[in-house]
Amino acid sequence: MANSMTNFGEEIKYQRLLRNKTILQVERDTGINNANLSRWENGKVIPRIDFCVILADYYGITLDELIGREINKG
């Protein structure tokens, strides 16, 4: 089973921008520090899974969608 994943941080940023949210709005709505959000979006740090769950729930998407993971079923 092959899979591909886009840049993790870029996908997190894409999901935020898709919803016209600022980093400060996401911080306010989720309680996740904006400095952490910025580091994740810039690819400096990969977030822990619990933060990924919070963001996926916040955006109403799956964890796979949050990180840009696609599974090619052959």
N, CA, C, O and CB atoms as a CASP TS submission, in Angstrom:
PFRMAT TS
TARGET T0000
AUTHOR 0000-0000-0000
METHOD Language model
MODEL 1
PARENT N/A
ATOM      1  N   MET     1       0.851  -1.169   0.000  1.00  0.00           N
ATOM      2  CA  MET     1       0.000   0.000   0.000  1.00  0.00           C
ATOM      3  C   MET     1       0.898   1.233   0.000  1.00  0.00           C
ATOM      4  O   MET     1       1.633   1.470   0.958  1.00  0.00           O
ATOM      5  CB  MET     1      -0.969  -0.003   1.223  1.00  0.00           C
ATOM      6  N   ALA     2       0.839   1.991  -1.039  1.00  0.00           N
ATOM      7  CA  ALA     2       1.660   3.195  -1.162  1.00  0.00           C
ATOM      8  C   ALA     2       0.908   4.384  -0.589  1.00  0.00           C
ATOM      9  O   ALA     2      -0.321   4.436  -0.630  1.00  0.00           O
ATOM     10  CB  ALA     2       2.046   3.456  -2.637  1.00  0.00           C
ATOM     11  N   ASN     3       1.651   5.328  -0.061  1.00  0.00           N
ATOM     12  CA  ASN     3       1.016   6.556   0.393  1.00  0.00           C
ATOM     13  C   ASN     3       1.952   7.715   0.121  1.00  0.00           C
ATOM     14  O   ASN     3       3.166   7.549  -0.006  1.00  0.00           O
ATOM     15  CB  ASN     3       0.649   6.479   1.896  1.00  0.00           C
ATOM     16  N   SER     4       1.356   8.894   0.037  1.00  0.00           N
ATOM     17  CA  SER     4       2.171  10.086  -0.142  1.00  0.00           C
ATOM     18  C   SER     4       1.670  11.137   0.824  1.00  0.00           C
ATOM     19  O   SER     4       0.496  11.140   1.194  1.00  0.00           O
ATOM     20  CB  SER     4       2.124  10.602  -1.612  1.00  0.00           C
ATOM     21  N   MET     5       2.559  12.030   1.233  1.00  0.00           N
ATOM     22  CA  MET     5       2.183  13.054   2.173  1.00  0.00           C
ATOM     23  C   MET     5       2.848  14.359   1.759  1.00  0.00           C
ATOM     24  O   MET     5       4.056  14.418   1.530  1.00  0.00           O
ATOM     25  CB  MET     5       2.572  12.657   3.613  1.00  0.00           C
ATOM     26  N   THR     6       2.032  15.401   1.670  1.00  0.00           N
ATOM     27  CA  THR     6       2.583  16.707   1.366  1.00  0.00           C
ATOM     28  C   THR     6       3.342  17.227   2.575  1.00  0.00           C
ATOM     29  O   THR     6       3.365  16.581   3.623  1.00  0.00           O
ATOM     30  CB  THR     6       1.475  17.690   0.950  1.00  0.00           C
ATOM     31  N   ASN     7       3.955  18.377   2.435  1.00  0.00           N
ATOM     32  CA  ASN     7       4.625  18.978   3.578  1.00  0.00           C
ATOM     33  C   ASN     7       3.612  19.184   4.696  1.00  0.00           C
ATOM     34  O   ASN     7       2.595  19.855   4.519  1.00  0.00           O
ATOM     35  CB  ASN     7       5.299  20.320   3.187  1.00  0.00           C
ATOM     36  N   PHE     8       3.906  18.599   5.838  1.00  0.00           N
ATOM     37  CA  PHE     8       3.016  18.603   6.993  1.00  0.00           C
ATOM     38  C   PHE     8       2.580  20.011   7.382  1.00  0.00           C
ATOM     39  O   PHE     8       1.386  20.276   7.524  1.00  0.00           O
ATOM     40  CB  PHE     8       3.693  17.936   8.169  1.00  0.00           C
ATOM     41  N   GLY     9       3.535  20.908   7.551  1.00  0.00           N
ATOM     42  CA  GLY     9       3.232  22.281   7.953  1.00  0.00           C
ATOM     43  C   GLY     9       2.411  23.030   6.923  1.00  0.00           C
ATOM     44  O   GLY     9       1.503  23.786   7.268  1.00  0.00           O
ATOM     45  N   GLU    10       2.733  22.817   5.665  1.00  0.00           N
ATOM     46  CA  GLU    10       1.981  23.485   4.601  1.00  0.00           C
ATOM     47  C   GLU    10       0.521  23.061   4.622  1.00  0.00           C
ATOM     48  O   GLU    10      -0.370  23.878   4.390  1.00  0.00           O
ATOM     49  CB  GLU    10       2.599  23.180   3.232  1.00  0.00           C
ATOM     50  N   GLU    11       0.277  21.800   4.896  1.00  0.00           N
ATOM     51  CA  GLU    11      -1.098  21.303   4.919  1.00  0.00           C
ATOM     52  C   GLU    11      -1.867  21.878   6.105  1.00  0.00           C
ATOM     53  O   GLU    11      -3.039  22.232   5.972  1.00  0.00           O
ATOM     54  CB  GLU    11      -1.112  19.771   4.974  1.00  0.00           C
ATOM     55  N   ILE    12      -1.216  21.972   7.258  1.00  0.00           N
ATOM     56  CA  ILE    12      -1.873  22.578   8.418  1.00  0.00           C
ATOM     57  C   ILE    12      -2.230  24.035   8.112  1.00  0.00           C
ATOM     58  O   ILE    12      -3.327  24.493   8.431  1.00  0.00           O
ATOM     59  CB  ILE    12      -0.960  22.493   9.674  1.00  0.00           C
ATOM     60  N   LYS    13      -1.307  24.745   7.502  1.00  0.00           N
ATOM     61  CA  LYS    13      -1.567  26.142   7.128  1.00  0.00           C
ATOM     62  C   LYS    13      -2.675  26.231   6.091  1.00  0.00           C
ATOM     63  O   LYS    13      -3.546  27.095   6.186  1.00  0.00           O
ATOM     64  CB  LYS    13      -0.290  26.802   6.587  1.00  0.00           C
ATOM     65  N   TYR    14      -2.650  25.342   5.100  1.00  0.00           N
ATOM     66  CA  TYR    14      -3.676  25.322   4.059  1.00  0.00           C
ATOM     67  C   TYR    14      -5.068  25.161   4.673  1.00  0.00           C
ATOM     68  O   TYR    14      -6.007  25.856   4.284  1.00  0.00           O
ATOM     69  CB  TYR    14      -3.402  24.187   3.056  1.00  0.00           C
ATOM     70  N   GLN    15      -5.194  24.250   5.627  1.00  0.00           N
ATOM     71  CA  GLN    15      -6.496  24.009   6.247  1.00  0.00           C
ATOM     72  C   GLN    15      -6.984  25.262   6.981  1.00  0.00           C
ATOM     73  O   GLN    15      -8.176  25.569   6.965  1.00  0.00           O
ATOM     74  CB  GLN    15      -6.415  22.815   7.222  1.00  0.00           C
ATOM     75  N   ARG    16      -6.071  25.974   7.617  1.00  0.00           N
ATOM     76  CA  ARG    16      -6.437  27.213   8.313  1.00  0.00           C
ATOM     77  C   ARG    16      -6.874  28.283   7.319  1.00  0.00           C
ATOM     78  O   ARG    16      -7.914  28.918   7.495  1.00  0.00           O
ATOM     79  CB  ARG    16      -5.257  27.728   9.158  1.00  0.00           C
ATOM     80  N   LEU    17      -6.074  28.478   6.277  1.00  0.00           N
ATOM     81  CA  LEU    17      -6.381  29.514   5.290  1.00  0.00           C
ATOM     82  C   LEU    17      -7.645  29.200   4.505  1.00  0.00           C
ATOM     83  O   LEU    17      -8.382  30.106   4.116  1.00  0.00           O
ATOM     84  CB  LEU    17      -5.218  29.686   4.334  1.00  0.00           C
ATOM     85  N   LEU    18      -7.893  27.925   4.274  1.00  0.00           N
ATOM     86  CA  LEU    18      -9.102  27.495   3.572  1.00  0.00           C
ATOM     87  C   LEU    18     -10.356  27.990   4.293  1.00  0.00           C
ATOM     88  O   LEU    18     -11.389  28.237   3.671  1.00  0.00           O
ATOM     89  CB  LEU    18      -9.133  25.962   3.448  1.00  0.00           C
ATOM     90  N   ARG    19     -10.246  28.127   5.595  1.00  0.00           N
ATOM     91  CA  ARG    19     -11.376  28.558   6.407  1.00  0.00           C
ATOM     92  C   ARG    19     -11.294  30.043   6.790  1.00  0.00           C
ATOM     93  O   ARG    19     -12.063  30.523   7.622  1.00  0.00           O
ATOM     94  CB  ARG    19     -11.457  27.710   7.659  1.00  0.00           C
ATOM     95  N   ASN    20     -10.348  30.757   6.169  1.00  0.00           N
ATOM     96  CA  ASN    20     -10.170  32.190   6.425  1.00  0.00           C
ATOM     97  C   ASN    20      -9.966  32.502   7.912  1.00  0.00           C
ATOM     98  O   ASN    20     -10.533  33.455   8.448  1.00  0.00           O
ATOM     99  CB  ASN    20     -11.375  32.959   5.905  1.00  0.00           C
ATOM    100  N   LYS    21      -9.148  31.679   8.557  1.00  0.00           N
ATOM    101  CA  LYS    21      -8.843  31.866   9.978  1.00  0.00           C
ATOM    102  C   LYS    21      -7.429  32.413  10.125  1.00  0.00           C
ATOM    103  O   LYS    21      -6.529  32.048   9.370  1.00  0.00           O
ATOM    104  CB  LYS    21      -8.998  30.532  10.762  1.00  0.00           C
ATOM    105  N   THR    22      -7.245  33.287  11.101  1.00  0.00           N
ATOM    106  CA  THR    22      -5.904  33.726  11.447  1.00  0.00           C
ATOM    107  C   THR    22      -5.354  32.783  12.517  1.00  0.00           C
ATOM    108  O   THR    22      -6.102  32.038  13.151  1.00  0.00           O
ATOM    109  CB  THR    22      -5.902  35.211  11.943  1.00  0.00           C
ATOM    110  N   ILE    23      -4.047  32.828  12.703  1.00  0.00           N
ATOM    111  CA  ILE    23      -3.451  32.020  13.759  1.00  0.00           C
ATOM    112  C   ILE    23      -4.032  32.428  15.115  1.00  0.00           C
ATOM    113  O   ILE    23      -4.259  31.575  15.973  1.00  0.00           O
ATOM    114  CB  ILE    23      -1.909  32.169  13.757  1.00  0.00           C
ATOM    115  N   LEU    24      -4.270  33.709  15.309  1.00  0.00           N
ATOM    116  CA  LEU    24      -4.830  34.167  16.587  1.00  0.00           C
ATOM    117  C   LEU    24      -6.255  33.660  16.799  1.00  0.00           C
ATOM    118  O   LEU    24      -6.641  33.365  17.930  1.00  0.00           O
ATOM    119  CB  LEU    24      -4.812  35.693  16.653  1.00  0.00           C
ATOM    120  N   GLN    25      -7.039  33.554  15.728  1.00  0.00           N
ATOM    121  CA  GLN    25      -8.387  33.001  15.852  1.00  0.00           C
ATOM    122  C   GLN    25      -8.327  31.523  16.240  1.00  0.00           C
ATOM    123  O   GLN    25      -9.091  31.063  17.089  1.00  0.00           O
ATOM    124  CB  GLN    25      -9.166  33.175  14.532  1.00  0.00           C
ATOM    125  N   VAL    26      -7.412  30.790  15.612  1.00  0.00           N
ATOM    126  CA  VAL    26      -7.279  29.368  15.936  1.00  0.00           C
ATOM    127  C   VAL    26      -6.836  29.210  17.388  1.00  0.00           C
ATOM    128  O   VAL    26      -7.321  28.329  18.098  1.00  0.00           O
ATOM    129  CB  VAL    26      -6.269  28.674  14.981  1.00  0.00           C
ATOM    130  N   GLU    27      -5.916  30.066  17.825  1.00  0.00           N
ATOM    131  CA  GLU    27      -5.474  30.023  19.215  1.00  0.00           C
ATOM    132  C   GLU    27      -6.659  30.254  20.155  1.00  0.00           C
ATOM    133  O   GLU    27      -6.854  29.510  21.117  1.00  0.00           O
ATOM    134  CB  GLU    27      -4.372  31.074  19.466  1.00  0.00           C
ATOM    135  N   ARG    28      -7.431  31.273  19.872  1.00  0.00           N
ATOM    136  CA  ARG    28      -8.577  31.601  20.716  1.00  0.00           C
ATOM    137  C   ARG    28      -9.591  30.455  20.754  1.00  0.00           C
ATOM    138  O   ARG    28     -10.119  30.119  21.814  1.00  0.00           O
ATOM    139  CB  ARG    28      -9.251  32.879  20.215  1.00  0.00           C
ATOM    140  N   ASP    29      -9.854  29.867  19.599  1.00  0.00           N
ATOM    141  CA  ASP    29     -10.885  28.830  19.504  1.00  0.00           C
ATOM    142  C   ASP    29     -10.432  27.464  20.039  1.00  0.00           C
ATOM    143  O   ASP    29     -11.257  26.684  20.515  1.00  0.00           O
ATOM    144  CB  ASP    29     -11.316  28.683  18.068  1.00  0.00           C
ATOM    145  N   THR    30      -9.130  27.173  19.964  1.00  0.00           N
ATOM    146  CA  THR    30      -8.650  25.845  20.355  1.00  0.00           C
ATOM    147  C   THR    30      -7.839  25.836  21.643  1.00  0.00           C
ATOM    148  O   THR    30      -7.694  24.795  22.284  1.00  0.00           O
ATOM    149  CB  THR    30      -7.821  25.271  19.256  1.00  0.00           C
ATOM    150  N   GLY    31      -7.310  26.995  22.021  1.00  0.00           N
ATOM    151  CA  GLY    31      -6.434  27.050  23.185  1.00  0.00           C
ATOM    152  C   GLY    31      -4.999  26.671  22.879  1.00  0.00           C
ATOM    153  O   GLY    31      -4.171  26.608  23.787  1.00  0.00           O
ATOM    154  N   ILE    32      -4.689  26.416  21.607  1.00  0.00           N
ATOM    155  CA  ILE    32      -3.318  26.085  21.208  1.00  0.00           C
ATOM    156  C   ILE    32      -2.546  27.388  21.015  1.00  0.00           C
ATOM    157  O   ILE    32      -2.993  28.274  20.287  1.00  0.00           O
ATOM    158  CB  ILE    32      -3.296  25.217  19.896  1.00  0.00           C
ATOM    159  N   ASN    33      -1.418  27.502  21.650  1.00  0.00           N
ATOM    160  CA  ASN    33      -0.584  28.704  21.593  1.00  0.00           C
ATOM    161  C   ASN    33      -0.233  29.062  20.153  1.00  0.00           C
ATOM    162  O   ASN    33       0.159  28.195  19.372  1.00  0.00           O
ATOM    163  CB  ASN    33       0.696  28.504  22.410  1.00  0.00           C
ATOM    164  N   ASN    34      -0.375  30.345  19.800  1.00  0.00           N
ATOM    165  CA  ASN    34      -0.116  30.773  18.418  1.00  0.00           C
ATOM    166  C   ASN    34       1.341  30.574  18.015  1.00  0.00           C
ATOM    167  O   ASN    34       1.625  30.365  16.836  1.00  0.00           O
ATOM    168  CB  ASN    34      -0.497  32.235  18.244  1.00  0.00           C
ATOM    169  N   ALA    35       2.271  30.636  18.972  1.00  0.00           N
ATOM    170  CA  ALA    35       3.681  30.389  18.646  1.00  0.00           C
ATOM    171  C   ALA    35       3.866  28.942  18.189  1.00  0.00           C
ATOM    172  O   ALA    35       4.623  28.674  17.256  1.00  0.00           O
ATOM    173  CB  ALA    35       4.592  30.690  19.870  1.00  0.00           C
ATOM    174  N   ASN    36       3.175  28.014  18.844  1.00  0.00           N
ATOM    175  CA  ASN    36       3.237  26.610  18.413  1.00  0.00           C
ATOM    176  C   ASN    36       2.641  26.456  17.021  1.00  0.00           C
ATOM    177  O   ASN    36       3.230  25.809  16.155  1.00  0.00           O
ATOM    178  CB  ASN    36       2.495  25.694  19.414  1.00  0.00           C
ATOM    179  N   LEU    37       1.474  27.050  16.808  1.00  0.00           N
ATOM    180  CA  LEU    37       0.840  26.965  15.492  1.00  0.00           C
ATOM    181  C   LEU    37       1.776  27.476  14.404  1.00  0.00           C
ATOM    182  O   LEU    37       1.900  26.858  13.347  1.00  0.00           O
ATOM    183  CB  LEU    37      -0.472  27.759  15.475  1.00  0.00           C
ATOM    184  N   SER    38       2.427  28.590  14.657  1.00  0.00           N
ATOM    185  CA  SER    38       3.349  29.176  13.688  1.00  0.00           C
ATOM    186  C   SER    38       4.539  28.237  13.419  1.00  0.00           C
ATOM    187  O   SER    38       4.925  28.035  12.268  1.00  0.00           O
ATOM    188  CB  SER    38       3.853  30.544  14.194  1.00  0.00           C
ATOM    189  N   ARG    39       5.101  27.679  14.464  1.00  0.00           N
ATOM    190  CA  ARG    39       6.239  26.746  14.283  1.00  0.00           C
ATOM    191  C   ARG    39       5.822  25.532  13.476  1.00  0.00           C
ATOM    192  O   ARG    39       6.580  25.059  12.629  1.00  0.00           O
ATOM    193  CB  ARG    39       6.802  26.293  15.649  1.00  0.00           C
ATOM    194  N   TRP    40       4.626  25.023  13.727  1.00  0.00           N
ATOM    195  CA  TRP    40       4.142  23.862  12.974  1.00  0.00           C
ATOM    196  C   TRP    40       3.952  24.215  11.508  1.00  0.00           C
ATOM    197  O   TRP    40       4.396  23.484  10.623  1.00  0.00           O
ATOM    198  CB  TRP    40       2.824  23.342  13.568  1.00  0.00           C
ATOM    199  N   GLU    41       3.290  25.341  11.255  1.00  0.00           N
ATOM    200  CA  GLU    41       3.024  25.755   9.875  1.00  0.00           C
ATOM    201  C   GLU    41       4.310  26.021   9.104  1.00  0.00           C
ATOM    202  O   GLU    41       4.358  25.806   7.893  1.00  0.00           O
ATOM    203  CB  GLU    41       2.149  26.999   9.859  1.00  0.00           C
ATOM    204  N   ASN    42       5.329  26.476   9.773  1.00  0.00           N
ATOM    205  CA  ASN    42       6.603  26.759   9.123  1.00  0.00           C
ATOM    206  C   ASN    42       7.531  25.544   9.067  1.00  0.00           C
ATOM    207  O   ASN    42       8.670  25.649   8.613  1.00  0.00           O
ATOM    208  CB  ASN    42       7.294  27.887   9.839  1.00  0.00           C
ATOM    209  N   GLY    43       7.048  24.407   9.524  1.00  0.00           N
ATOM    210  CA  GLY    43       7.812  23.172   9.434  1.00  0.00           C
ATOM    211  C   GLY    43       8.986  23.081  10.387  1.00  0.00           C
ATOM    212  O   GLY    43       9.881  22.258  10.197  1.00  0.00           O
ATOM    213  N   LYS    44       8.990  23.922  11.414  1.00  0.00           N
ATOM    214  CA  LYS    44      10.102  23.902  12.370  1.00  0.00           C
ATOM    215  C   LYS    44       9.943  22.794  13.402  1.00  0.00           C
ATOM    216  O   LYS    44      10.930  22.265  13.914  1.00  0.00           O
ATOM    217  CB  LYS    44      10.213  25.245  13.076  1.00  0.00           C
ATOM    218  N   VAL    45       8.697  22.447  13.703  1.00  0.00           N
ATOM    219  CA  VAL    45       8.389  21.425  14.700  1.00  0.00           C
ATOM    220  C   VAL    45       7.164  20.659  14.221  1.00  0.00           C
ATOM    221  O   VAL    45       6.279  21.234  13.586  1.00  0.00           O
ATOM    222  CB  VAL    45       8.146  22.057  16.117  1.00  0.00           C
ATOM    223  N   ILE    46       7.109  19.388  14.517  1.00  0.00           N
ATOM    224  CA  ILE    46       5.924  18.582  14.220  1.00  0.00           C
ATOM    225  C   ILE    46       5.096  18.483  15.500  1.00  0.00           C
ATOM    226  O   ILE    46       5.630  18.139  16.554  1.00  0.00           O
ATOM    227  CB  ILE    46       6.316  17.151  13.679  1.00  0.00           C
ATOM    228  N   PRO    47       3.791  18.780  15.420  1.00  0.00           N
ATOM    229  CA  PRO    47       2.969  18.752  16.630  1.00  0.00           C
ATOM    230  C   PRO    47       2.738  17.332  17.141  1.00  0.00           C
ATOM    231  O   PRO    47       2.780  16.361  16.385  1.00  0.00           O
ATOM    232  CB  PRO    47       1.634  19.423  16.364  1.00  0.00           C
ATOM    233  N   ARG    48       2.495  17.245  18.435  1.00  0.00           N
ATOM    234  CA  ARG    48       2.109  15.965  19.036  1.00  0.00           C
ATOM    235  C   ARG    48       0.741  15.571  18.498  1.00  0.00           C
ATOM    236  O   ARG    48      -0.029  16.411  18.033  1.00  0.00           O
ATOM    237  CB  ARG    48       2.091  16.052  20.601  1.00  0.00           C
ATOM    238  N   ILE    49       0.458  14.281  18.569  1.00  0.00           N
ATOM    239  CA  ILE    49      -0.799  13.759  18.028  1.00  0.00           C
ATOM    240  C   ILE    49      -2.017  14.374  18.712  1.00  0.00           C
ATOM    241  O   ILE    49      -3.038  14.584  18.057  1.00  0.00           O
ATOM    242  CB  ILE    49      -0.840  12.244  18.172  1.00  0.00           C
ATOM    243  N   ASP    50      -1.939  14.668  20.005  1.00  0.00           N
ATOM    244  CA  ASP    50      -3.104  15.238  20.681  1.00  0.00           C
ATOM    245  C   ASP    50      -3.457  16.613  20.115  1.00  0.00           C
ATOM    246  O   ASP    50      -4.634  16.965  20.030  1.00  0.00           O
ATOM    247  CB  ASP    50      -2.845  15.343  22.187  1.00  0.00           C
ATOM    248  N   PHE    51      -2.450  17.386  19.730  1.00  0.00           N
ATOM    249  CA  PHE    51      -2.724  18.668  19.091  1.00  0.00           C
ATOM    250  C   PHE    51      -3.296  18.468  17.691  1.00  0.00           C
ATOM    251  O   PHE    51      -4.151  19.237  17.252  1.00  0.00           O
ATOM    252  CB  PHE    51      -1.449  19.515  19.027  1.00  0.00           C
ATOM    253  N   CYS    52      -2.830  17.448  16.996  1.00  0.00           N
ATOM    254  CA  CYS    52      -3.379  17.147  15.669  1.00  0.00           C
ATOM    255  C   CYS    52      -4.862  16.791  15.760  1.00  0.00           C
ATOM    256  O   CYS    52      -5.659  17.200  14.916  1.00  0.00           O
ATOM    257  CB  CYS    52      -2.598  15.992  15.011  1.00  0.00           C
ATOM    258  N   VAL    53      -5.223  16.029  16.785  1.00  0.00           N
ATOM    259  CA  VAL    53      -6.628  15.665  16.982  1.00  0.00           C
ATOM    260  C   VAL    53      -7.468  16.916  17.223  1.00  0.00           C
ATOM    261  O   VAL    53      -8.557  17.053  16.666  1.00  0.00           O
ATOM    262  CB  VAL    53      -6.777  14.680  18.167  1.00  0.00           C
ATOM    263  N   ILE    54      -6.962  17.824  18.052  1.00  0.00           N
ATOM    264  CA  ILE    54      -7.687  19.072  18.323  1.00  0.00           C
ATOM    265  C   ILE    54      -7.893  19.854  17.025  1.00  0.00           C
ATOM    266  O   ILE    54      -8.995  20.334  16.758  1.00  0.00           O
ATOM    267  CB  ILE    54      -6.920  19.937  19.358  1.00  0.00           C
ATOM    268  N   LEU    55      -6.834  19.983  16.219  1.00  0.00           N
ATOM    269  CA  LEU    55      -6.954  20.739  14.968  1.00  0.00           C
ATOM    270  C   LEU    55      -7.878  20.051  13.972  1.00  0.00           C
ATOM    271  O   LEU    55      -8.686  20.713  13.321  1.00  0.00           O
ATOM    272  CB  LEU    55      -5.583  20.937  14.340  1.00  0.00           C
ATOM    273  N   ALA    56      -7.772  18.739  13.847  1.00  0.00           N
ATOM    274  CA  ALA    56      -8.647  18.008  12.919  1.00  0.00           C
ATOM    275  C   ALA    56     -10.109  18.170  13.331  1.00  0.00           C
ATOM    276  O   ALA    56     -10.971  18.411  12.486  1.00  0.00           O
ATOM    277  CB  ALA    56      -8.266  16.505  12.874  1.00  0.00           C
ATOM    278  N   ASP    57     -10.386  18.040  14.617  1.00  0.00           N
ATOM    279  CA  ASP    57     -11.755  18.236  15.100  1.00  0.00           C
ATOM    280  C   ASP    57     -12.218  19.672  14.853  1.00  0.00           C
ATOM    281  O   ASP    57     -13.355  19.898  14.440  1.00  0.00           O
ATOM    282  CB  ASP    57     -11.849  17.898  16.601  1.00  0.00           C
ATOM    283  N   TYR    58     -11.354  20.617  15.100  1.00  0.00           N
ATOM    284  CA  TYR    58     -11.681  22.034  14.907  1.00  0.00           C
ATOM    285  C   TYR    58     -12.043  22.322  13.446  1.00  0.00           C
ATOM    286  O   TYR    58     -12.993  23.054  13.168  1.00  0.00           O
ATOM    287  CB  TYR    58     -10.495  22.921  15.344  1.00  0.00           C
ATOM    288  N   TYR    59     -11.288  21.746  12.526  1.00  0.00           N
ATOM    289  CA  TYR    59     -11.538  21.963  11.103  1.00  0.00           C
ATOM    290  C   TYR    59     -12.582  21.011  10.529  1.00  0.00           C
ATOM    291  O   TYR    59     -12.998  21.170   9.381  1.00  0.00           O
ATOM    292  CB  TYR    59     -10.254  21.820  10.334  1.00  0.00           C
ATOM    293  N   GLY    60     -13.009  20.021  11.317  1.00  0.00           N
ATOM    294  CA  GLY    60     -14.025  19.079  10.849  1.00  0.00           C
ATOM    295  C   GLY    60     -13.504  18.128   9.790  1.00  0.00           C
ATOM    296  O   GLY    60     -14.220  17.777   8.851  1.00  0.00           O
ATOM    297  N   ILE    61     -12.250  17.710   9.944  1.00  0.00           N
ATOM    298  CA  ILE    61     -11.624  16.806   8.973  1.00  0.00           C
ATOM    299  C   ILE    61     -10.952  15.647   9.706  1.00  0.00           C
ATOM    300  O   ILE    61     -10.867  15.637  10.934  1.00  0.00           O
ATOM    301  CB  ILE    61     -10.590  17.566   8.094  1.00  0.00           C
ATOM    302  N   THR    62     -10.478  14.677   8.934  1.00  0.00           N
ATOM    303  CA  THR    62      -9.764  13.546   9.521  1.00  0.00           C
ATOM    304  C   THR    62      -8.308  13.917   9.765  1.00  0.00           C
ATOM    305  O   THR    62      -7.815  14.913   9.236  1.00  0.00           O
ATOM    306  CB  THR    62      -9.857  12.306   8.609  1.00  0.00           C
ATOM    307  N   LEU    63      -7.631  13.114  10.563  1.00  0.00           N
ATOM    308  CA  LEU    63      -6.195  13.317  10.764  1.00  0.00           C
ATOM    309  C   LEU    63      -5.443  13.186   9.452  1.00  0.00           C
ATOM    310  O   LEU    63      -4.511  13.949   9.198  1.00  0.00           O
ATOM    311  CB  LEU    63      -5.645  12.316  11.787  1.00  0.00           C
ATOM    312  N   ASP    64      -5.831  12.234   8.614  1.00  0.00           N
ATOM    313  CA  ASP    64      -5.184  12.072   7.314  1.00  0.00           C
ATOM    314  C   ASP    64      -5.306  13.344   6.482  1.00  0.00           C
ATOM    315  O   ASP    64      -4.336  13.781   5.863  1.00  0.00           O
ATOM    316  CB  ASP    64      -5.792  10.887   6.558  1.00  0.00           C
ATOM    317  N   GLU    65      -6.498  13.934   6.469  1.00  0.00           N
ATOM    318  CA  GLU    65      -6.680  15.183   5.724  1.00  0.00           C
ATOM    319  C   GLU    65      -5.839  16.300   6.311  1.00  0.00           C
ATOM    320  O   GLU    65      -5.283  17.111   5.570  1.00  0.00           O
ATOM    321  CB  GLU    65      -8.150  15.591   5.713  1.00  0.00           C
ATOM    322  N   LEU    66      -5.738  16.355   7.632  1.00  0.00           N
ATOM    323  CA  LEU    66      -4.970  17.409   8.283  1.00  0.00           C
ATOM    324  C   LEU    66      -3.513  17.385   7.866  1.00  0.00           C
ATOM    325  O   LEU    66      -2.899  18.436   7.682  1.00  0.00           O
ATOM    326  CB  LEU    66      -5.075  17.282   9.783  1.00  0.00           C
ATOM    327  N   ILE    67      -2.955  16.193   7.716  1.00  0.00           N
ATOM    328  CA  ILE    67      -1.537  16.094   7.384  1.00  0.00           C
ATOM    329  C   ILE    67      -1.290  15.887   5.891  1.00  0.00           C
ATOM    330  O   ILE    67      -0.143  15.749   5.465  1.00  0.00           O
ATOM    331  CB  ILE    67      -0.911  14.963   8.161  1.00  0.00           C
ATOM    332  N   GLY    68      -2.358  15.865   5.096  1.00  0.00           N
ATOM    333  CA  GLY    68      -2.203  15.744   3.656  1.00  0.00           C
ATOM    334  C   GLY    68      -1.856  14.331   3.201  1.00  0.00           C
ATOM    335  O   GLY    68      -1.240  14.143   2.152  1.00  0.00           O
ATOM    336  N   ARG    69      -2.248  13.354   3.986  1.00  0.00           N
ATOM    337  CA  ARG    69      -1.935  11.958   3.654  1.00  0.00           C
ATOM    338  C   ARG    69      -2.990  11.402   2.719  1.00  0.00           C
ATOM    339  O   ARG    69      -4.191  11.508   2.967  1.00  0.00           O
ATOM    340  CB  ARG    69      -1.840  11.091   4.929  1.00  0.00           C
ATOM    341  N   GLU    70      -2.517  10.814   1.649  1.00  0.00           N
ATOM    342  CA  GLU    70      -3.391  10.162   0.688  1.00  0.00           C
ATOM    343  C   GLU    70      -2.978   8.713   0.547  1.00  0.00           C
ATOM    344  O   GLU    70      -1.794   8.407   0.406  1.00  0.00           O
ATOM    345  CB  GLU    70      -3.352  10.879  -0.678  1.00  0.00           C
ATOM    346  N   ILE    71      -3.948   7.823   0.586  1.00  0.00           N
ATOM    347  CA  ILE    71      -3.662   6.401   0.418  1.00  0.00           C
ATOM    348  C   ILE    71      -4.112   5.984  -0.969  1.00  0.00           C
ATOM    349  O   ILE    71      -5.276   6.128  -1.341  1.00  0.00           O
ATOM    350  CB  ILE    71      -4.366   5.543   1.516  1.00  0.00           C
ATOM    351  N   ASN    72      -3.155   5.463  -1.724  1.00  0.00           N
ATOM    352  CA  ASN    72      -3.469   4.958  -3.073  1.00  0.00           C
ATOM    353  C   ASN    72      -3.753   3.479  -2.966  1.00  0.00           C
ATOM    354  O   ASN    72      -2.864   2.679  -2.675  1.00  0.00           O
ATOM    355  CB  ASN    72      -2.301   5.228  -4.086  1.00  0.00           C
ATOM    356  N   LYS    73      -5.006   3.124  -3.204  1.00  0.00           N
ATOM    357  CA  LYS    73      -5.397   1.705  -3.143  1.00  0.00           C
ATOM    358  C   LYS    73      -5.198   1.111  -4.528  1.00  0.00           C
ATOM    359  O   LYS    73      -5.808   1.539  -5.508  1.00  0.00           O
ATOM    360  CB  LYS    73      -6.893   1.528  -2.658  1.00  0.00           C
ATOM    361  N   GLY    74      -4.338   0.127  -4.576  1.00  0.00           N
ATOM    362  CA  GLY    74      -3.993  -0.459  -5.860  1.00  0.00           C
ATOM    363  C   GLY    74      -4.606  -1.743  -6.039  1.00  0.00           C
ATOM    364  O   GLY    74      -4.416  -2.378  -7.077  1.00  0.00           O
TER
END
